[in-house]
Amino acid sequence: MFSVRIQEVPLPTTERDMDGLVAWFIESLSLVRKRGEATADSGRAGPVHRLLREFLFAQPTSSWDAQMLADELALTPASLNHHLSRLVESGIVGYTNEGKGWRRYYLRGGSLSNAIEFFTVQTQTIVKQRLALIGEHWGREAMRMALELPENDTPPLTLGVVESRPVREGEDMSELSQWMGDFGLLGERPGKEASADSISVQLFQLLLNRAAPLSLDEAAELIDGPKARLGRILERFRSSGAVERVPRIDRLNVALWTAMLAQHQRRGEDWMLKKGGFQRLLNSKQQSALLSKLKRGKLTIEDVASSVSGIDATEQMLLLNLLGGRLPMGHRMAGETPEEVSRRVAERLDRVLRRMRRVAELVEQLDA
């Protein structure tokens, strides 16, 4: 069964270091689980690194039986089988049972570039097919805020790619929770999070059916779970490319109201006029209406919304900044339709796959 966990890793800093290129592939395909402190050799003496560096990448047209590899790498058959199974599942390595004796393992396609092409086709096909499930659970109405600001700190892509299979009977999971586990939305070791009613599944279902961005405070009110844990789950969703974090422009009036109350009480009317942006961004009528309500302690969110309704959202953001206010962030699906979410994920994945092709070319140039 095809199963791999892809991580977006920057291109190697040097194109002439074979060990660095091999390590890049190992990290990009999550072939080795990082445990404990870093070692002095940066993992280059590890069995997977040696298996790729000394055998599969060095002699792409050859094949090796498991017994010989175990002897060369000084591994027990069980340990070697674990590493080889992960390579086979990732689609980079194949094996044959022809003849008698042990299985013989080889690099698919007879070259690393060909192996990456096989990997690319399988990965793109599986991701496209499995992302169709989002449409079956989609209930989010299209909603565009007054000002749509893109993410400015997009996390590196971390995406699980596992081919579709039936949900096993007798297990406390649903088709959606299995899908989330396969895509990496439940973490490396899902455990109880793979159940059909886990916090992660509830949170993702909420995003699938919610138009406005979801703030962490709102998530904590709607789902019974600690805010810190909900925050970690939402950030894990972002790493898949299917969820984004954006400024809550729909909460701009509330943020302005909060900032005006705080600054009027702290610094007074004169500061708000000169340094708080009132004279710069508001006309005399708007200034008077807001300051009059502030003096009497009767300013409401509706008053703020009415006063700034004719001001462009960009200017309102500038006013909030001058007042020292902060706009909350919220999470939402990375698209107004299931098709747009799928396209966004596919674009992020394609960038990683292009890097793999480039590194494969560098490896082959060094071996030539």
N, C-alpha and C positions, 0 to 999 in steps of 0.2 A: 504494500500500500504506500502510495506517495505521501510523505509527511515530512515537512521541513519548517523550521522557524527562521525567518529571514530578518536580519537586522541591517539597518542603514548605517554604514560605516564610511567615514571619509576615505578618499583614495589614498593609497600608500604615499608617504612623503618621499620615497626614493623608488626609482624604477629599476634599479640594478641590484636590489637585495632580494634574492630568491626566498630566503627564510621569511622576510617581511611580507612578501606576496602570498606565500603559503599561509602565514598567520592571518592575513587579511581574509582569505577564503574561509578559514576555520571560524573566525569571528562572525563573518557575514552570514554563514549558514548555521551558526550556533551548534557546531559539531562537538564542542567541549564545554561542559558546564563549569563555570568558574567557581572554585571553592577555596576558601582560605586566602592567605596572603600571596602576593605575586612572587614568582620565583626569579632567580638571577638570570636564567636562560630564557625568560619570557615564554615558557611553554614549548620551546623549540626542541627539547629532548623528549617531549611527550609522544606517546604511541601514534596518535592521529597525525601529528605534524610529520613524524618520520615516515609513516605509511604513505602520505601524500608526496612528501619531498623526495624520498629515496626510491619509491616504487611507481606509484600511479602517475605522478606528473613527470618523473624523469624518464619513464619508459611507457609512454601512452599506448603503444601497440602491443604490449606484452600482457600476459595474465599470470596469476600466481595462485597456488592452492593455499588453503587456510593453514595447513600444517607447516608449510615452509615459512609463511609470514609469521606464525606464532614463534617459530624457532628464531628467526631473524630479529624480531622485535622483543624477544624474551617475555612473551605474554602467555598467560594461560589460555586455553581454547575458549573458555567462557568470556574472558575479558576481550579477546580479539573479536569474538562473535558480536559482542555489544557494539564495538566501534564500526565493524563492517556493516552491521544491520542499519546503523544510522546513516552511513554513506549510501547504502542501497536505497533506503527510504527517501533520501534527498534527491534521488534521480541522477546523481553524478556517476555512480559506480553500478555496474551490472555483474551478473555471475552466470555461469553455465554449469549444468550437471552432466555434460557430455562425457562419455567414457566412465571409467570406474574410479572410485576413491573420493577425495575431497572436492568440494566446489572450487572452481577457479574464478577469481575475481579480476575485473578489468575496468579500465576507464571507458565509459560509453562513447561510441563514435570513433574511437581510435585517436582522439586528440582532445585536449582540454576545451578548445573552442567549440568542437562538435558537441561535447558533453554539456557545455553551457547552453548551446542552442536547444538541445533536447530539454534541458531544465527550464529554459525560458518558455518554450511552447507549453509544456505541462503546467507550469506555474500560472501562466496567463489564462489558460483554458479553465483550470480548476477555480481560480479566483473569480473569473467571470460567471461560471456556472453557479458557484455557491453564494455569490452576492445577490443572486436573484431571490434568495430567501427574505431579504430585507423587504422587498415589495409585498410579500405575503403578510407581513406584520406591520406595514406602514399605515399610520393614521395621522401623520403630521400634515397640517394645512400649510400651504405656501404663505410665508410672511416675510416681508422685507421691511426692515426698520428704516427710519428717516435717513440714517447714515450707516452704510455698510462698510465696516472697517475690517480688512483682512487680518489674519493672525500675524503677529510679528515675532513670535518665538516658537514656531512649529517644532515639536520634538522629533527626533529621528524616528523613522518608521520601524516598527517592530510588528511583524505580521506572521501568523501561523498559516501555513497552506497545507491542508489535508483533504484528500479526495473524499467525496460523499460516501456515506455508508448508512445503513439502517440503524436506528436507535435500538440498543439492546433491550430486550424485554426484561422486566423485573428490576430495572434500575430507575432511581429517582431523578430522571432527567427528561427534558423535552427536546424536540428537534431544535428549538432555538437555543437552549442552554448547551447542547452538544456543539452547535455551530459556533457559539461564542467561545467555547473551550478550544475548538480547532483553530479559530482565528487569533487566539492569544488574548482575548478580552477578559479571560478569567485568570491570567497569570500563568507562570510555568507549571505550577502544580495546583490545579483548580481545587481538588479536594471537595469539600462541601459546597463550594461555590458553583459546582456543576449541577446542583439540584435545580429543578424547574422553578422553584420559588425563592432562590437565593437573592441576597441584596443586589448583587451585580446584575442578575437577570431583571429584577424589578426596575432597577435604575435605567437599564438599556430600553426596556419597554416604555418607560416614561418618556425617554428622549424620542423614541419612534412615534409617539403620539402627541408630542408637545410642539407647538408652533414657536413660542417665545423661548429665548435662551433660558437655561435653568441655572440659577445661582446655587451656591453651596448651602446657603441658609434655607432656601426653598426645598432643596433635596432632603435636608435633615428633617424638615417639617412633614414632608410627604412620605418618607421612607424611614422606618425605624432602624436607625444605625448611627454610630458616632460620626461627626463631621470629618474627622481626620481620615477615617476609613473610606468614607464616600469620596473625599478628595482624591485619595490614591486611586480609587477605582476609575473615576472620571479621567484622570491623567493617563491611566492605562488605555482607556477608550481612545483618547487623543492619539496615542502612539500608533494605533491601527490605521489612522487616516480617515476613519469613518465618522469621527466626532471632532468638532472644532471648538475652541474657546474664543469668544468675541466680547467686546465691550457691550454692556447692556444699555444701548441707546434708548431702548424703550423705557428705561428707568431714569432718563436724563432729567426730567422735571423733578423727580424726588431728590436726586443728587443736588440739583441747584437749590431746591428749597432748604435742604439740610445745611448746605454751605452758607447760604444767605443768613440763616438764623444764627449759625455759629460765629460768623465773622462780624455781624452787626452787634452781637452781644460782647464779643471780644475786642473789636477794634473801633466800632462806631461808624457813623454815617459818613464822615469825611473820608475815611480810608476806603470805604466801599465805592465812593464816587471817583476818587483819584487813582487808587491802586487796585481796587477790586474789579475794575472793568465796566462799571456802570456808565460813566461818561463816554467811554470809548465805544461801547457796543449798544447802549440803549438810548432812545430819544428821551426828551424831557418828560413826556407823558408817562412813559414806562418807568422812568426813574422815580417820579413822584408817586405813582400808584404803589410801587413796591416798598419804597421807604416809608410811606404813610402807614401801610399795614404793619411793617416791622416795628415802627415806633409804638403802635398800639398793641403789639403782640398778637395780632390776628391774621398774620400771613398764612395762607394755606397753599397746599400743592396746586389746587385749582387756580389760585391767583397767579402763581408763577407760570403755569401752563398758558393762561390767558395772555399774560404780559409778553411772553417770548414766542408766542405762536407764529408771529410774522418773521422771526429771525431764522436764518438758515441753521441747520443742525451743526454745521462746522463752526459757526460763530457761537452757538450755544456751548459747544465743547470748549472753545477758547475762554468764554466767560467762566465756565466751571473751573478751568485751570487757573485763571487769575484770582478766583475766589479761594483757591487752595482746596477745592473739593476733589473727591475721587469717585470715578464711575465704577460700579461693581462689574465683575466679569461673569459671564455665564457660558454654559456648555449647550451645544445643540448638534443635531446631525449636520454633517458637512455638505448640505445640499437641500434644496427645496423639494426634490423628488428622489425616489430610489435610484433612478438612472444617473442623476447628478452625483449622488454619493458614490456609486460604483465607478463613475468616471474619475472622480477625485482619487479614490484608492488606486485605481489602475495607473494613473499618472505618477503617483508616488512610487508605486512598484516598478514602473518602467524605468525610472531614474536609477534604481538600485540594479536592475538587470543590465542596463547600459554600462554601469561601472564594472559589473562582473565580466562582461565581454572585454572591456578594456584591460582588466587585470589578467585575463586569460591570454590575451595577445602578448602582454609583457612577459608572462611566464614562458610562453613558447619561444619568444625572441631570445631569452636567456639560455634556453635549452638547445637552441639551434647551433 
